[in-house]
Amino acid sequence: MLNIRHLMRMAKWARRPPSMRQVKIGAAILALCFAIFAVEYFIGWPEALTMERAPKYKPN
């Protein structure tokens, strides 16, 4: 079920849609996120950028 805030935001966007510049920025960010995901999924994460596990602290 939609919250009243979602309905108000949809009404605002229907009256004043975002500019083409905002749409291009949003699409560029989405494409960048997809590209990072694709590189990690198909190629893998580089071993040099993987953090080592910190040793567990054992109090005496």
DSSP file (Angstrom, degrees, kcal/mol; ACC not computed):
  #  RESIDUE AA STRUCTURE BP1 BP2  ACC     N-H-->O    O-->H-N    N-H-->O    O-->H-N    TCO  KAPPA ALPHA  PHI   PSI    X-CA   Y-CA   Z-CA
    1    1 A M              0   0    0      0, 0.0     2,-0.2     0, 0.0     0, 0.0   0.000 360.0 360.0 360.0 140.5    0.0    0.0    0.0
    2    2 A L        -     0   0    0      1,-0.1     2,-0.1     2,-0.0     0, 0.0  -0.534 360.0-129.3 -81.1 140.1    1.3    3.4   -0.9
    3    3 A N     >  -     0   0    0     -2,-0.2     4,-1.8     1,-0.1     3,-0.3  -0.482  24.5-114.2 -78.7 156.4    2.1    5.9    1.8
    4    4 A I  H  > S+     0   0    0      1,-0.2     4,-2.3     2,-0.2     5,-0.2   0.833 117.2  59.4 -62.4 -31.3    0.6    9.4    1.5
    5    5 A R  H  > S+     0   0    0      2,-0.2     4,-2.4     1,-0.2    -1,-0.2   0.898 103.6  50.5 -64.1 -39.3    4.2   10.8    1.1
    6    6 A H  H  > S+     0   0    0     -3,-0.3     4,-2.5     1,-0.2    -2,-0.2   0.915 110.7  49.0 -64.5 -41.7    4.6    8.6   -2.0
    7    7 A L  H  X S+     0   0    0     -4,-1.8     4,-2.1     1,-0.2    -2,-0.2   0.898 111.4  49.3 -64.6 -39.6    1.3    9.9   -3.5
    8    8 A M  H  X S+     0   0    0     -4,-2.3     4,-2.2     2,-0.2    -1,-0.2   0.896 111.5  48.9 -66.6 -39.6    2.3   13.5   -2.8
    9    9 A R  H  X S+     0   0    0     -4,-2.4     4,-2.6     2,-0.2    -2,-0.2   0.905 110.6  50.3 -67.2 -40.6    5.7   13.0   -4.4
   10   10 A M  H  X S+     0   0    0     -4,-2.5     4,-1.9     1,-0.2    -2,-0.2   0.895 110.7  50.1 -63.6 -38.8    4.1   11.4   -7.5
   11   11 A A  H  X S+     0   0    0     -4,-2.1     4,-1.8     2,-0.2    -2,-0.2   0.900 110.5  49.9 -65.3 -39.8    1.7   14.3   -7.8
   12   12 A K  H  X S+     0   0    0     -4,-2.2     4,-3.0     1,-0.2    -2,-0.2   0.925 111.4  48.2 -63.7 -44.7    4.5   16.8   -7.6
   13   13 A W  H  < S+     0   0    0     -4,-2.6    -1,-0.2     1,-0.2    -2,-0.2   0.834 109.2  53.9 -65.9 -31.4    6.5   14.9  -10.3
   14   14 A A  H  < S+     0   0    0     -4,-1.9    -1,-0.2    -5,-0.2    -2,-0.2   0.875 114.8  40.5 -69.3 -36.1    3.4   14.8  -12.5
   15   15 A R  H  < S+     0   0    0     -4,-1.8    -2,-0.2     1,-0.3    -1,-0.2   0.904 134.4  17.9 -77.5 -42.3    3.0   18.6  -12.2
   16   16 A R  S  < S-     0   0    0     -4,-3.0    -1,-0.3    -5,-0.2    -2,-0.1  -0.764  80.4-161.6-132.4  86.0    6.7   19.5  -12.5
   17   17 A P        -     0   0    0      0, 0.0    -3,-0.1     0, 0.0    -4,-0.1  -0.259  34.6 -89.5 -65.8 155.8    8.8   16.6  -14.0
   18   18 A P        -     0   0    0      0, 0.0     5,-0.0     0, 0.0    -5,-0.0  -0.257  48.8-100.2 -64.3 154.0   12.5   16.7  -13.4
   19   19 A S     >  -     0   0    0      1,-0.1     4,-1.9    -3,-0.1     5,-0.1  -0.219  29.9-108.4 -70.1 164.9   14.7   18.5  -16.0
   20   20 A M  H  > S+     0   0    0      1,-0.2     4,-2.3     2,-0.2     5,-0.2   0.838 120.1  57.9 -63.6 -32.4   16.5   16.6  -18.7
   21   21 A R  H  > S+     0   0    0      2,-0.2     4,-2.3     1,-0.2    -1,-0.2   0.922 106.3  47.7 -63.3 -44.0   19.8   17.4  -16.9
   22   22 A Q  H  > S+     0   0    0      1,-0.2     4,-2.4     2,-0.2    -2,-0.2   0.882 111.2  51.3 -64.6 -38.0   18.5   15.6  -13.7
   23   23 A V  H  X S+     0   0    0     -4,-1.9     4,-2.3     2,-0.2    -1,-0.2   0.908 110.5  48.8 -65.0 -41.8   17.4   12.6  -15.8
   24   24 A K  H  X S+     0   0    0     -4,-2.3     4,-2.3     2,-0.2    -2,-0.2   0.897 111.3  49.6 -65.8 -40.4   20.8   12.4  -17.5
   25   25 A I  H  X S+     0   0    0     -4,-2.3     4,-2.3     2,-0.2    -2,-0.2   0.923 112.2  48.2 -64.2 -43.7   22.6   12.6  -14.1
   26   26 A G  H  X S+     0   0    0     -4,-2.4     4,-2.3     1,-0.2    -2,-0.2   0.902 112.3  48.5 -62.8 -41.5   20.4    9.9  -12.6
   27   27 A A  H  X S+     0   0    0     -4,-2.3     4,-2.4     2,-0.2    -1,-0.2   0.877 110.6  51.4 -66.9 -37.5   20.9    7.7  -15.7
   28   28 A A  H  X S+     0   0    0     -4,-2.3     4,-2.2     2,-0.2    -2,-0.2   0.906 110.8  47.8 -66.3 -41.5   24.7    8.2  -15.5
   29   29 A I  H  X S+     0   0    0     -4,-2.3     4,-2.4     2,-0.2    -2,-0.2   0.920 112.7  48.9 -64.8 -43.4   24.7    7.2  -11.8
   30   30 A L  H  X S+     0   0    0     -4,-2.3     4,-2.2     1,-0.2    -2,-0.2   0.901 111.5  49.4 -62.8 -41.5   22.6    4.1  -12.5
   31   31 A A  H  X S+     0   0    0     -4,-2.4     4,-2.3     2,-0.2    -1,-0.2   0.881 110.2  51.3 -65.8 -38.2   24.9    3.1  -15.4
   32   32 A L  H  X S+     0   0    0     -4,-2.2     4,-2.3     2,-0.2    -2,-0.2   0.920 110.3  48.5 -64.3 -43.9   28.0    3.6  -13.2
   33   33 A C  H  X S+     0   0    0     -4,-2.4     4,-2.3     1,-0.2    -2,-0.2   0.909 112.2  48.9 -62.4 -42.2   26.5    1.4  -10.4
   34   34 A F  H  X S+     0   0    0     -4,-2.2     4,-2.6     2,-0.2    -1,-0.2   0.888 109.9  52.0 -64.7 -38.9   25.6   -1.3  -13.0
   35   35 A A  H  X S+     0   0    0     -4,-2.3     4,-2.3     2,-0.2    -2,-0.2   0.910 110.0  48.1 -65.1 -41.8   29.1   -1.2  -14.5
   36   36 A I  H  X S+     0   0    0     -4,-2.3     4,-2.3     2,-0.2    -2,-0.2   0.920 112.8  48.9 -63.4 -43.2   30.7   -1.7  -11.0
   37   37 A F  H  X S+     0   0    0     -4,-2.3     4,-2.5     1,-0.2    -2,-0.2   0.920 111.0  50.1 -61.7 -43.9   28.3   -4.6  -10.3
   38   38 A A  H  X S+     0   0    0     -4,-2.6     4,-2.8     2,-0.2     5,-0.5   0.896 110.3  49.7 -64.3 -40.6   29.1   -6.2  -13.7
   39   39 A V  H  X>S+     0   0    0     -4,-2.3     4,-2.0     1,-0.2     5,-1.7   0.934 114.1  45.2 -63.8 -45.1   32.8   -5.9  -13.2
   40   40 A E  H  <5S+     0   0    0     -4,-2.3    -2,-0.2     3,-0.2    -1,-0.2   0.887 117.5  44.7 -65.3 -37.8   32.6   -7.5   -9.7
   41   41 A Y  H  <5S+     0   0    0     -4,-2.5    -2,-0.2    -5,-0.2    -1,-0.2   0.930 124.8  28.2 -74.1 -46.3   30.2  -10.2  -10.9
   42   42 A F  H  <5S+     0   0    0     -4,-2.8    -3,-0.2    -5,-0.2    -2,-0.2   0.840 135.2  24.7 -88.9 -34.7   31.9  -11.3  -14.1
   43   43 A I  T  <5S-     0   0    0     -4,-2.0    -3,-0.2    -5,-0.5    -2,-0.1   0.833 101.5-132.2 -99.5 -40.9   35.6  -10.5  -13.4
   44   44 A G      < -     0   0    0     -5,-1.7    -3,-0.1     2,-0.1    -1,-0.1  -0.303  29.3 -60.7 107.6 165.9   35.8  -10.6   -9.6
   45   45 A W        -     0   0    0     -5,-0.2     5,-0.1    -2,-0.1     2,-0.0  -0.699  58.9-107.5 -86.7 135.3   37.2   -8.4   -6.9
   46   46 A P    >   -     0   0    0      0, 0.0     3,-0.9     0, 0.0     4,-0.3  -0.350  17.6-135.0 -64.1 139.9   41.0   -7.8   -7.1
   47   47 A E  G >  S+     0   0    0      1,-0.2     3,-1.2     2,-0.2    -2,-0.0   0.833 103.3  62.1 -63.8 -32.6   42.9   -9.6   -4.4
   48   48 A A  G 3  S+     0   0    0      1,-0.3    -1,-0.2     3,-0.0    -3,-0.0   0.769 103.9  48.8 -66.1 -25.2   45.0   -6.5   -3.7
   49   49 A L  G <  S+     0   0    0     -3,-0.9     2,-0.4     2,-0.1    -1,-0.3   0.426  87.1 104.9 -95.1   1.3   41.8   -4.6   -2.6
   50   50 A T  S <  S-     0   0    0     -3,-1.2     2,-0.2    -4,-0.3    -3,-0.0  -0.699  70.4-129.1 -85.6 130.3   40.6   -7.3   -0.3
   51   51 A M        -     0   0    0     -2,-0.4     2,-0.2     1,-0.1    -2,-0.1  -0.508  17.3-122.5 -78.2 144.1   41.0   -6.5    3.4
   52   52 A E        -     0   0    0     -2,-0.2     2,-0.3     1,-0.1    -1,-0.1  -0.575  34.2-102.0 -79.6 148.3   42.6   -8.9    5.7
   53   53 A R        -     0   0    0     -2,-0.2    -1,-0.1     1,-0.1     3,-0.1  -0.546  36.8-121.7 -71.4 134.0   40.6  -10.1    8.7
   54   54 A A        -     0   0    0     -2,-0.3    -1,-0.1     1,-0.1     3,-0.1  -0.517  32.0-104.0 -74.0 141.7   41.7   -8.3   11.8
   55   55 A P        -     0   0    0      0, 0.0     2,-0.2     0, 0.0    -1,-0.1  -0.387  40.0-105.7 -66.0 144.9   42.8  -10.7   14.6
   56   56 A K        -     0   0    0      1,-0.1     2,-0.5    -2,-0.1    -3,-0.0  -0.488  31.7-119.8 -72.7 138.3   40.3  -11.1   17.4
   57   57 A Y        -     0   0    0     -2,-0.2    -1,-0.1    -3,-0.1    -3,-0.0  -0.663  27.9-169.7 -80.5 126.5   41.2   -9.3   20.6
   58   58 A K        -     0   0    0     -2,-0.5     2,-0.1     2,-0.0    -1,-0.0  -0.933  12.2-146.3-119.9 107.5   41.6  -11.7   23.5
   59   59 A P              0   0    0      0, 0.0    -2,-0.0     0, 0.0     0, 0.0  -0.414 360.0 360.0 -71.0 148.9   41.8  -10.0   26.9
   60   60 A N              0   0    0     -2,-0.1    -2,-0.0     0, 0.0     0, 0.0   0.457 360.0 360.0 -75.6 360.0   44.0  -11.7   29.5
